[in-house]
Amino acid sequence: MKHKKNRMPLSLLAWLFMAFAAFSQQSVDSLFQQGVSAFNRGNYAESLRILESLDKKHPEHALTTASLLIQGKALFQMGENQRAEEAFSEIIREYSKSSYADDARYGLAGVEYKRGRTNASLNLLFEVMDKSRDSRLAEKAGALASGVLDTSVRLEAFRDLARLARGEKSRSLLVPKWARAAAAAQDLPQARNAMESFIRDYPKNPSVPQMERMLLSLDRKGGLTARIGVILPLTGPLQEQGKDLLQGISYAVESFESNGLNVKLEVRDSQGRVLQAVRAAQDLCSDETVVALIGELESDITAAIAGVAQERGVPLLAPTASETGISGIGSNIFQMNCPIRLQAEKLAEYAFNGLGLRRFAVLYPADPYGQSMRDAFVEALQRMGGEMIAEKWYSGEAQDLNPQFKAIREKGIEKMLQDTTLIIVPKKALDFYKARGGGVEYVHQNVDAIVDSTQLAVTSIDGFFLPVYNADLPYIIPQFAHHNFKAKILGGAAWNDPELLQEQRQTIEPSYLDGAVFVSDFFVTNTNFRFQQFRDAFRKRYGTTPERMQIFGYDAANLILQAWDGISVDREAVRDALQRMSDYAGIRGPIRFSAERMNTHSYLLQYKSGYILDIR
């Protein structure tokens, strides 16, 4: 007897095929995200293992080029230059139409630079600058190329590099630097020819006015020595920060002078005193060879010297002052830090619109910083419709804030009772009500007892804003956890301290800290090649790793050096050039001067599983 073969319906075959394809894609997506997560945590070997396994299990999957790119970056971070080159080159060769091809060229530029092949590195960066459709990547390539040109290229190499810079963007970067180096070496014809050729080819380029000013100055045969005035507290309570910032400034000027350019520092010690700082500003502004000032650290002293600089027509770059309104003193004043009011507003908008938080509590120090952060945050939330459940302040040290936290906890408990997410019932009926469940907490204690016990979590507050100081965090975090707030922590720049957060995370239940979001004017990672380049060169020069203040100083000096034409002494030209720098790629992060001459960029960061991540 013949058996009839059972045939699977075509519709079922199609369904099975689609189900398998969907399952396979889920597996690809999951493995890829695991690899990316490991890379972001700095676990490069683990990232490489996961992504290589992904490529082996799913050949030619939809994320092949993205996987190869992350593998190349991981290998680069591990010092595996040959294998990194192979990964990047495979993308460029086999997937030339991929949107990641330019990212691969950028990565390959890093490999070439590490090998000491400066021209090959710059050739790739120029190509990304001129051809990439990704404006953010093109800007990164330009920032890196600028750093390489400033630190690793001498006059004799510029002519060959000019043959590699074939597009408008790369040439607009290269030519002013070439002209500066040529003028400093007294080779005026070479400087003039480079700029005249560019102006002829690109008459509408934004760099043309700068080059025209440089051409007018060439008759001075190299120009005068320009000086940058620096006013910082080199003695007194803030001397450590002042000296670190000065070291960063000095390193930037040394790098600039290595090309033979005539720029010197004129340093004055403010002693952290307003009167001393004002006298220093008056002295420096009276020297006509001083093209700009950098200083001070504190907002009130910075405002005082800003008045002098504005009156005398000297550009002043404030490297750390964050008080709102300092740049409003006059057209010569520039704030490198994002004002704290803008930072607080940005955090409030993200908390409300990005995270969907609606109810908030605030605890802040009763000083100008804390008050400004509180005011801007609360005002922004009220405009959007957020609700303030409670707010408290403190003065002095934060070692014992039990009364403040207890008062906020009490307000939170009262809100839970109003919402009927918490109900007080007789003790003898407690078991009966608990059996009903329904997402409601049933207790038999009175409000005072519930507040005092801290066993019951406060769930009526979505976001808890803590714009506190770094020194306060070891006291604030345990008290927050002790009073059992199940709210997302929101904070300011002081929270951007991974070592401190990791220490605190080990002493409390990690869920209290995980997911904390804070706003900061500073964020660097070891995966940033430009930071690596700066860090390695700084270590070679000083034998130490640059910290926050050294980086701030380096960026401040570089801003002015980029604004200066390198030949003449013209304060007005420096001011105008600074105003045009709407998106300067600093080591610390972008510096975007608004029409009011204040940096509008700040980072939104999140602490997650022991790591700080950029979530902007």
N, C-alpha and C positions, 0 to 999 in steps of 0.2 A: 504494500500500500504506500502510495506516494504521499509524503507530507507537504502541505502547502507552505511555502516560505512566507514567514511573517514579514511584511514590509512596513517600515516606519513611515508614517505620512510625511509628505514633504513639509507641511506646515510645522510639524513637530521637530523635524531636522533643522529647519530654519530657526525655530525658537531655541533649540539646544545650542546652535552655533552662536546665536546672539548672546545667550546666557554665558557661554564660555568666553566669548570676546569681552563681555562686560566684567566677568570675574578676573580675566587676565589683565585688563586695564586697571582694575582696582589694585591688583597685586603690584603692577608697575608703579602706580601712583604712590602706594604705601611705601615701597622700598625706596623710591626716589626721595620722598619726604624724609624718611629716616636718614638717608645719606646727607641731605641738605642740613638737617637738624644737627647731625654729628659734626659737620663742617662748621656751622655757626657756633658750636660750643668749643671749637678749637681742637676737636678730636679728629685730626686729619687722617690718621691711619685707619680708624674705624669707618670714616666716611668713604675712604677709598675702597675698603673691603666690601662695604655694602653695595656701592655703585658698580664695582667690577662683577659682583655676584648678580646684580640686576641685568647687566649686559649679557652675561653668560646664559642666564635663564630665559631671557626674552630678547633674542637677537633682533636688531633693527626695530626696536620698539619706538613709540611716538616721541619719547623723551631722550633719544639717543644723543643728540648734540648737546642738550642741557647736561646730561650725565657726563659726557666727555669733558665739558667745560669745568664742572665742579671737580672732576678727577684731576684735570690739569692744575687747577688752583690748589688742590690738596697736595699734589706732588711738589708744586712750587714752594709751598709753605714747609714741606718736609726736607727741602734742599735737594730733591731729586730732579735736577735741572734737565737731564737728558730725557727722562720719561715725561716730564712736563712738556718739553718741546714736542715730543711725539704726539701727545694728546692734543695740544693746540694746533699743531700742523695738520693733523688728520681732519680736524674740523674745517680748516681753511682749504685743504685740498679736496676732500671728499664731499663737503657740505658747503660749498662756496656761496650758495644762495640762502643759507640759513641766517636767521636773525642773530645768531650767536657768533657768526664769523668775525665780526669786528671785536667782540669780547675776546675771542681767541687771539686776535692780533694784539690786543692790549696786553693779554697775559704773556704772549710770546715776547713782547717788548720788555717785560720785566725779566724774563729769562736772559735775554740778550744783555740787558744792563748788568745783571749779576755776573755775567761772564766777562764783563769789561768791554763789550762790543757796543760802544756808545752810539756810533753812527747807525748801526743796524737797529738798535733800540729806537732811536729818534725817527728813523725812516718809517717804522711801523706806527709810531705814535702820530706822525704827520699824516699818514694814510687814514688813520681813524678820525683825526681832526677834520680832514677835508672831505671824507666820503661817507662817514657814518650818518645814518638817519636818526640815530639815537642821540639826541642833543645832550643828555646827561652824560653819556659815555664819551662823547666828543669833548665835553668840558673837562672830564677827568683826564683824558689823554692830553689836553692842553695844559692842565695844571702840572701833570707829571713831566711833560716835555719842558715846561718852563723851569722846573726844579733841576732837571738834568742840564739844561743849557747854563743855568746860573752856577752850578757847582762842578761841572765836569767838562766844560768846553772852553778852550782857549782860542784866541783870535785866529791863529793859523788854520783852525778846523772849520771856521764859519763858511769859507768859500765852498768847500765840498758839501757842507750841509745845505747850502743854498740850492744846490742841484737836486737835493732830495725833497726840499719843501717846494712842492709844485702848485699847491692850492693857495687860495687867498687867506684862509685861516692860519695855516702853518706859516706862511710868509709874514703875516702881520705879527706873529709871535717872534719869529726869528730876526727880522730885519732891525727892529729897534735895539735888540740886544747886540747884534753884530755892529751896528753903528756906534753904540756906546763903547764897546771894546776897541773898535778901530780908533775912535776919537781919543780914548785914554792912551792909546799907543802912539798918538800923534800922526796916525795914518789918516789924515783928513780926506784925501781923495776917495779912499775906499769907503769911508763912512758916508760921504756925500753921494757917491754912486749907488750904494745900496738903497738909500732912502729915495733918491730921485727916481730910480727904476720902479720902486714900489708905488710911489705916488702917481707915476705915469700909467701904470697898469691898473691901479685900483683907486681912482681919485675920490670915490665916495666912501672908502673904508673908514671906520671910526678912528683908526690909528693915525690917519693922515694929519690932523691938527698937531698931534704930538711930534710927528716927524718934521713938520714945517717949522715948529719952534726949535727943534734940534738943529735944523739947517741954519736958522738965523744965528744960532749960538756957536756954530763951528768956527767962525772967524776969531773966536777967542782962543783958538788953538788948544783945545782940550778943556777950556773952562776953568773956573775957580774951584777951590775945594769947598764942597757943600758940607754943612754940619747939621746933624740931627741933635736937638736938645732933649735930654732925658731927665725927668724929675721924679725920683722915687725915694721911698723911705729905706735908706741903707743903714741907719741906726734906729733904735727904738723898738717898740713891740712888733712891728711888721717887717723888721729888717730881713728876715729869712725869705719872705715872699718877694720883697723888693730886690734882693740880690739874685734870686732865681730868675726873675723877670729880666733883669739887666743882663744876665748870662745869655738868655735867649736872644735878646737884642744884639748883643756883641757878636754872637755867632753868625747872625744874619748879615751883619755889616762886614765881618771877616770874609764871609763867602763872596760878598759883593766886591770887596776890595781885591780879592784874588784875581779878578779880571783887569786889574790896573785902574779901577775907577776911583775918583777922588771924593771920598765921603768919610767923615770922621764923626765920632760921638763926643758930645759935650755933656758930661754927667754931673748932676747936682743932687745932693742929699737933702730931701725935704724934712728928714727926721720925724716924719709923720705929723708935722705941725703946719697949720695953715699959713702963718706968717712967714715961716721959712720957705715954704713952697712958692708963695707969691713973690718974694724977693728973688728967688731963683728964676722964676718966669720972666720977671722984669729984666734981669741981667741977660738972659739968653735971647730975649726978643730984641734987645738993643744991638745984638750982633747981626749985621746984615747978611752974613754967610750962613746963618741958621735958617734952613728951609722949612723946618717943621719941628714940633714938640711931641714927645710921648710922655704921658703921665696923667695922673698919679694913680695910686691903687684905690683909695677910698673916694666915694662919690662927693662928699662935701669939700675935700681938698681939691679934687678935680674941678669942681664947679668954680672954685676960687681962682685957679690958674687959667681956667677957660675964659674968665672975664678979661684977664690981662692979654691972653693970646688973641682974642677977638678984637680988642681995642688996637693992638699993634699989627693986625693983619697977618698973623702967623697961624698956619694950620696946626691944630692940636688933635692928636689921636688918643682917646681915652681907652686903655687896653682892658680894664676890668670894671670900671664904674658902671653900675646897672640902675642907678636912680633915674626914673623917668624924667625927661625934660632937660638933661644936661646939654644935649646937642642943640636944643632950642635957644641956648644963650647967643648963638650967632652962626653965620654961614661958614666960619672957619673951624667949627667944632664937630668932631666925628666920634661916635660911640661904637666901639668894636663889639661890646657885649649887647645882647638883646635886652632891652629894659625889662625890669621885673614885672611891670604891669602887663606887657605883651605876653610874657611867659605864662603868667597866671591866667590870662584870658584864653590862651591857646589850650592850656590844660583843662580849663572849665568846659570849653567847647568840645574837646575830645571826650571828656567824661560824660557829657550830656548826649552828644550826637553819636559819638563813636562807640561808647560802651553802653549807652542806654540807661545810665544811672539817673535817678530822679530825686533822691533824698540824701541830704548831706549833713555832715558835722565838721566843724573847724576847731582846731586848737593851734594857737599861734603865739610866738613871742611878742611881748608888748614893746616893740621898738619900731623904728621906721621901716625896716625890711619886712618884719612880720605884718605890720599894719597895712603896708602897700600890697603885699601878696594877698592878704585877707580881703581887702577892699575890692581889688580887681577881680578876684575869683568869685566873690559873693555877688558883685554887681553883674558880672557876665551871666551867672546862673539865674539870677532873678529876671534878666532880660529874656532868657530862654524858657522860663517857667519852672526852674528847679525850686525845690523846697529845702529850707534850712531847718533842720530838726533842732540843732543846738550848736552854740559856739562859745568857746572859752579862750582866755588868754593867760599867759603867765609871764612873770618877770624874773630875772636872775637865772639861776641854774634849774635844770629840769630833773633833778634827782628825785624829787617827791612831788609828783603831779596827781597824787591820788584824789584830792578834792575835785580837781578839774575833770578827770576821767570819770569819777563817780557821778558828778553832776550831769555829764553827757550821757552816761549809761542810764541814769534815771529818766532823762527825757526820751531816750530810745525805748525804754520799757513802757512808759506812758503811751507812746505812739503805738506800740504793739497792742496795748489794751484797747486803744481807740479803734484799731483796725480789726479787732477780735481775732488776731492771730495768736493772742495770749488771753486766757480767761482764768480768773481766780474762782475756784469752787470750794465748797466745804471739804475738809479732809476726808470725811467718811464717804464722800461721793467721788473721790478722786479716781479710784480704779474704774468706776463705771464710765466716767467721762473719757478717761484715757482710752478705753476700749472702743470709743466711737471714732477716734482718729480724725480723719478729714483735714490733716495738715495744720491742726490747731494744737498749741501747747496749753495743757491744763496744769495748773499749780494750785496749792492751797495756802501758800504764804501770802502775806501782805506785800505791798510794793517795796517798803523799806527792806524787808528781809530778802526779797528777790534781788534788789540792787546790791546789797551787802554780800550776798553769797557768791556772786559772779559765776555760778554754775550754769545758769541759763544764758545762752548766747543772745546778744542783741542783733536782731535781723531786720529792724526797721530802718536802719541807716545803710544806704547803698555805697556811698563814698565818704571816706574820712580824710579830709585835707589837713596835712601836717607840714606846713612850710617852716620847718625847724632847722636848726644848725647841725652841722656834722657832729660836733661835740655832744649834742643833746641826744643823738640817736641811740647810744647804748642804754640810756635811761627810758626814752620814749617807747621803743619797740617792746621791751618786756612788760611795761605798764599797759600798753595797748592790748597785748595778748592776755595779760592777767584779767583785764576787765571784760574779756570775751566778746569783742566786736567782730561780727562776721561781715565786715565791710571792706571794700577795696581801698587800699591805702593810696593816697594821692600826695605827691610831694614836690619839692623844689630841687635845685641842683645839689644840695647837700646829700641827697639819697644816692647820688651817682658815685658810690664807693663799694665796689664788689667785694672787697676783702672784709669790710665792716659788716655788710649784709650777710655774708657767708658765716661770719662768727656768730651773729645774732640768730641766724637760721638754725644753728646747731644747739641753741639754748631754749628755743620755743618750738611749738608745733609749727612746722614749715608752712602750713596752709595760711597762717596769718600774714606772712610776708609774700608768698608766691602770688604773682600777678600784680604787684605794686607798680603803679605808673607814676613817673615823675618827669619833669621838664628840666632840661639842662642846656647850657651854652657850650658844652664841651663833650666830645665823644670820639675816641680813637680806638681802633682795634688792630690786632696784629695781622689781620688779613688785608689791611689797607697797605698796598705796596708803597704809596707815596710816604706814608708814615714810617714804614720800614726803612726806606731810603734815608729819610731825615734822622731817624733814631740811630741807625748804624753809623752814619757820618758824625753825629753828635757824640756818640760813645767813643769813636776813634779820637775825636778832638779832646774830650774832657774826661773820658774814663768813667762816665756815669750815664745812666739812662735818663733822658729828659722827662720831666714831670709836667704837670699842668701849667705852672707859671713860666717855665722855660719855653713851652710851646706858645703860650700867649705872647711872650716877648718876641719870639722869632716871627710870628705872624704879623705883629704890629710893625716891626722894623721892615719886614718885606713889603707890606702895604705901601709904606712911604717910599721905599726904594723903587718899587714898580711905578709909583706915581711920578717920581723925579726923572727928568729926561737924561740924567747922567752927564750933562755937559754944562748947563747954565745954573745960576742960582736965582730961582723965580718962585717965590712963595705962592703967588696967585695961580701959576701953572700947576703947582703941586696940589693946591686945593681943588682946582677944577678937575684934575685927573682923578683924585680921590672920589669926587662926586660922581664921576662916570663909572666907577667900579661897582656896578650893580650886582655882581655875582663873583666875588673873588674866592677862589678855592684855597682856603687856608688849611694848615695841617690839623687844626682843632675842629674844622668844619667850615662850611660856606660862610662868607661874610657878605651880606646883602644890604647895602646902604639904601635906605628909603630916601624920598625927597627931603626928609627932615634930618638926614645924615646919621641915622641910627640903624644898627644892624637888626634886621627883622627876623633873622633865622635863629631857631632854637630846636633842639632835639626832643622828641617824645621817646622816652626809654621805658622799658618794662623789665622788671626782675622776675625771672622765671626759671625754676629748677636749678637755681644756683648761678645763673648767668644773666647779664644785662644785655638786652637786645634793643636795637633801633626799630621802632614801630611807626616811624613817621609815614 
